[in-house]
Amino acid sequence: MNAALEPAVDERIARTSPLRKLLARPELGSVVGALAVLVFFAFAADGFLRAASLSTVLYASSTIGIMAVPVALLMIGGEFDLSAGVLVTSSALVSSMFSYQMTANTWVGVGVSLLVTLAVGAFNGFVLTRTKLPSFIVTLGTFLMLTGMNLGFTKLIDDTVSTKSIADMEGFPSARAVFASTLTFGGVDLKVTVLWWLGLVALGSWILLRTRAGNWIFAVGGNADAARAVGVPVARTKIALYMGVALGAWISGQHLLFSFDAVQSGEGVGNELIYIIAAVIGGCLITGGYGSAVGSAVGALLFGMTSKGIVFAEWNPDWFKFFLGAMLLLATLLNAWVRKRAEASK
């Protein structure tokens, strides 16, 4: 039979091999890297695989992962946020100072903080979509403004660089239980931030893979003009993504506050780079349109294993940044290789 007369197979219903599906996953490179780091520190650091040690690793990972998930979604949408780190501190400061100055239940401060933090996220998205300026410029401006406001308002209201303790205020115990408690499973202590982190990973994955909004995020990050041409609400999608980052900052900020009952106004500077690094290690591209929430979680886990593994191995912690940079480069190269193999196998 003439091959030219054979019906073409629709690629949408063509069978895909398990290997090809695996190579197409954006988090593959980070998973391979995480397994390598786990095995390495299992031999290099005594006690690394103990339950208590792994609990510490999970806690360190969760404090990064809570922010890495919404930052990853934003990067898939083609943008990034340089104000994410200081916004965490801003969220904690608003909650603390409002409750203290108004002598209100701490939950009132938590609610006000949520509204203020979401407003900052909406501001970033609105300015970005209205002015068409690069997200680097917009969020750098917000970063500088928030850094100054955090310090300025704290000194103006509290006459110092840190907030007053709210540990004795009404509602503090219940708020600490929600944002900063320690749970025990089988004799192992686990911070509640791990549950927040896993919940955000599940929510982010559901949005990306099971909703129309997820299709919009990938489309906007891949080609915003083409997405707009087929009816995707580009502006609304980007504003929602920035508000998602703000939601993560609010959760992280409340954890910071209710863990220590006071906040230093200068905290958070530089953490935005850690969130971006975790997302990139997890498979997100700076150019947008590619990545996953699960990948960001693995990137955060890799970060947690490295930071705590160096401590357990009793190495000089000054080398941590070196290992972090090396992981970033290796993960990026591995992700690029995986993408090329996936595209070549299509």
C-alpha positions in Angstrom: 0.0 0.0 0.0 1.3 3.4 -0.9 2.5 5.2 2.2 1.2 8.5 0.8 -2.3 7.1 1.0 -2.1 6.0 4.6 -4.0 8.3 7.0 -1.9 10.6 9.1 -1.9 10.0 12.8 -3.2 13.0 14.9 -0.5 13.9 17.3 -3.1 14.7 19.9 -4.1 11.1 20.1 -0.8 9.5 19.3 0.7 7.3 22.0 3.5 8.8 24.0 6.2 6.7 25.6 6.7 6.9 29.3 10.3 8.1 28.7 9.1 10.9 26.5 6.6 12.0 29.1 9.3 11.9 31.8 11.7 14.0 29.7 8.9 16.6 29.1 8.5 17.2 32.8 10.0 20.6 33.8 10.9 19.4 37.3 12.9 16.4 36.1 16.3 18.2 36.4 15.6 19.4 39.9 14.4 15.9 41.1 17.7 14.4 39.8 19.6 17.1 41.5 17.7 16.7 44.8 18.3 12.9 44.8 22.0 13.5 44.2 22.2 16.0 47.1 20.3 13.7 49.4 22.7 10.8 48.7 25.7 13.0 49.0 24.8 14.4 52.4 23.6 11.0 53.6 27.3 9.9 53.4 28.9 13.3 54.1 26.9 14.3 57.2 26.4 12.0 60.2 22.8 11.9 61.2 21.5 13.7 58.1 18.8 11.0 57.5 17.6 11.0 61.1 13.9 12.0 61.6 14.8 15.1 63.6 17.3 16.2 61.0 14.9 15.7 58.1 12.3 17.7 60.1 14.7 20.6 60.3 15.4 20.3 56.5 11.7 20.3 55.8 11.2 23.4 57.9 14.0 25.3 56.2 12.6 24.2 52.8 9.0 25.2 53.7 10.0 28.8 54.6 11.4 29.1 51.1 8.8 26.9 49.4 5.8 28.9 50.6 7.1 31.8 48.5 8.7 29.8 45.7 5.3 28.4 44.6 3.6 31.7 43.7 6.9 33.1 42.4 7.2 30.1 40.1 3.6 30.7 38.8 4.5 34.3 38.2 7.7 33.3 36.3 5.7 30.9 34.2 3.5 33.9 33.4 6.6 35.7 32.1 7.3 38.1 35.0 9.2 38.2 38.3 9.0 40.1 41.5 12.0 41.8 43.2 9.8 43.1 46.1 8.7 39.6 47.3 11.4 39.4 50.1 10.6 42.8 51.7 6.9 42.3 51.2 7.1 39.4 53.7 8.5 41.8 56.3 6.0 44.5 55.4 3.1 42.0 56.0 4.5 41.1 59.4 5.0 44.8 60.4 1.5 45.8 59.4 0.0 43.0 61.4 2.1 43.7 64.4 1.9 47.5 64.5 -1.8 47.6 63.8 -2.7 45.2 66.5 -0.4 46.9 69.1 -1.3 50.5 68.3 -5.0 49.8 68.1 -4.9 47.4 71.1 -7.0 45.1 68.9 -7.2 41.4 68.7 -4.2 40.1 66.8 -6.6 38.6 64.2 -7.7 42.1 63.3 -4.1 42.9 62.5 -3.8 39.7 60.5 -6.8 40.7 58.4 -5.6 44.2 57.8 -2.2 42.8 56.8 -3.9 40.5 54.3 -5.7 43.5 52.7 -2.6 45.7 52.6 -0.3 42.9 51.2 -2.8 42.0 48.5 -3.1 45.7 47.6 0.7 45.9 47.1 0.5 42.8 44.8 -2.4 44.4 42.8 -0.4 47.6 42.6 2.6 45.8 41.1 0.4 44.1 38.5 -1.6 47.2 37.7 1.5 49.4 37.1 3.1 46.7 35.0 0.1 46.2 32.7 -0.7 49.8 32.4 2.7 51.2 31.8 4.2 48.2 29.9 7.4 48.7 31.9 9.6 45.7 32.5 8.8 43.8 35.7 12.4 44.4 36.8 11.8 48.2 36.9 8.4 48.1 38.5 9.2 45.7 41.2 12.6 47.2 41.9 10.8 50.5 42.6 8.3 48.7 44.9 11.3 46.9 46.6 12.9 50.3 47.4 9.7 51.9 48.5 8.8 49.0 50.8 12.4 48.9 52.2 12.2 52.6 53.1 8.6 52.4 54.5 9.4 49.3 56.6 12.2 51.2 58.4 10.6 54.6 58.3 7.2 53.7 59.8 8.7 51.3 62.4 11.0 54.1 63.7 8.1 56.7 63.5 5.6 54.5 65.4 7.8 52.4 67.7 10.9 54.7 68.0 13.1 51.7 67.1 13.9 49.4 64.3 11.8 46.5 65.6 8.1 46.2 66.7 6.9 45.8 70.2 6.0 42.3 71.4 2.4 41.3 71.0 2.7 37.9 72.8 0.4 39.0 75.6 -2.4 40.3 73.3 -5.7 38.6 72.7 -5.8 36.2 69.8 -2.0 35.6 69.8 -2.1 31.9 70.9 -4.7 31.0 68.3 -2.8 32.9 65.5 0.4 31.2 66.6 -1.3 27.9 66.3 -2.3 28.6 62.7 0.9 30.2 61.5 3.8 29.0 63.7 2.8 25.9 65.7 4.7 22.6 65.9 2.8 19.4 65.2 3.9 16.0 66.3 3.6 12.9 64.0 4.9 9.6 65.2 7.2 11.3 67.7 8.6 13.7 65.1 8.1 17.4 65.4 6.9 19.1 62.2 6.3 22.8 61.7 2.9 23.9 60.5 4.7 25.8 57.6 5.3 22.4 56.0 1.5 21.9 55.7 1.1 25.4 54.3 3.8 24.7 51.8 2.3 21.4 50.7 -1.1 23.0 50.4 0.2 25.7 48.2 2.0 23.2 46.0 -1.2 21.3 45.6 -3.2 24.4 44.9 -0.6 25.7 42.4 -0.5 22.4 40.5 -4.3 22.3 40.3 -4.4 25.8 38.9 -1.7 25.1 36.3 -2.9 21.7 35.2 -6.7 21.6 35.8 -8.1 25.1 35.3 -8.5 27.5 32.4 -6.5 30.0 34.4 -3.6 27.6 34.2 -3.8 27.7 30.4 -3.9 31.5 30.5 -0.7 31.5 32.7 1.2 29.4 30.2 -0.1 31.3 27.2 0.7 34.7 28.7 4.2 33.6 29.6 4.8 32.0 26.2 3.6 34.9 24.0 1.5 37.6 25.6 0.5 39.2 22.2 -0.6 35.9 20.8 -2.5 35.1 24.0 -4.3 38.4 23.8 -5.2 37.8 20.2 -7.1 34.7 21.1 -9.0 36.3 24.0 -6.8 35.6 27.0 -7.2 38.3 29.7 -3.5 39.1 29.9 -3.7 42.1 32.2 -6.1 40.3 34.7 -3.9 37.2 34.6 -0.7 39.1 35.5 -2.4 41.1 38.2 -3.8 37.9 39.7 -0.3 36.3 39.6 1.2 39.3 41.5 -1.6 39.0 44.1 -0.7 35.3 44.4 2.9 36.3 45.3 1.4 38.8 47.8 -0.7 36.0 49.4 2.4 33.9 49.8 4.2 36.9 51.4 1.3 37.3 53.8 1.5 33.7 55.0 5.3 33.9 55.4 5.0 37.3 57.2 2.5 36.0 59.7 4.7 33.0 60.3 7.7 35.4 60.9 5.6 37.5 63.4 4.0 34.7 65.4 7.2 32.7 65.6 9.1 35.5 67.4 6.2 37.9 68.5 8.3 40.9 67.2 9.7 41.8 63.8 12.9 43.6 62.7 12.1 46.1 60.0 15.3 45.4 58.0 14.6 41.7 57.4 13.7 40.1 54.1 16.2 42.0 51.9 17.8 39.6 49.4 15.3 36.8 50.0 13.6 37.5 46.7 16.6 36.1 44.9 16.4 32.9 46.9 12.7 32.5 45.9 13.6 33.0 42.2 16.6 30.6 42.5 14.3 27.9 43.9 11.9 28.4 41.0 14.7 28.3 38.4 16.3 25.3 40.0 12.8 23.7 39.8 12.6 24.1 36.1 11.1 27.6 35.5 12.5 29.7 32.7 13.3 33.3 33.0 11.7 33.9 29.7 8.4 32.4 30.9 5.9 29.8 29.6 7.6 26.8 31.2 7.7 25.3 34.7 5.7 23.8 37.5 4.6 24.2 41.1 6.1 20.8 42.0 9.4 21.9 40.5 9.5 24.9 42.7 8.9 22.7 45.7 11.8 20.4 44.7 14.0 23.5 44.2 13.1 24.7 47.8 13.8 21.2 49.1 17.2 21.2 47.4 17.9 24.6 49.0 16.9 23.3 52.5 18.9 20.1 52.1 22.0 22.1 51.1 21.7 24.8 53.8 21.2 22.3 56.6 23.4 19.6 55.2 26.4 21.9 55.4 25.6 22.5 59.0 25.2 18.8 59.8 28.5 18.0 58.0 30.2 20.7 60.1 31.6 22.5 57.1 32.3 26.2 57.0 28.9 27.9 56.3 30.7 30.5 54.2 30.7 28.0 51.4 26.9 27.8 51.3 26.6 30.6 48.7 29.1 28.8 46.5 27.1 25.6 46.6 23.9 27.5 45.9 25.4 29.2 42.9 26.8 25.9 41.6 23.4 24.2 42.0 21.7 27.0 40.1 24.1 26.7 37.2 24.0 22.9 37.1 20.2 22.8 37.4 19.8 25.4 34.6 22.1 23.4 32.3 20.4 20.2 33.1 17.0 21.7 32.5 18.1 23.0 29.2 19.5 19.6 28.2 16.2 17.9 29.3 14.2 20.4 27.2 16.3 19.8 24.1 15.9 16.0 24.5 12.2 16.3 25.0 11.8 18.5 21.9 14.1 16.2 19.8 11.9 13.2 20.8 8.7 14.7 19.6 
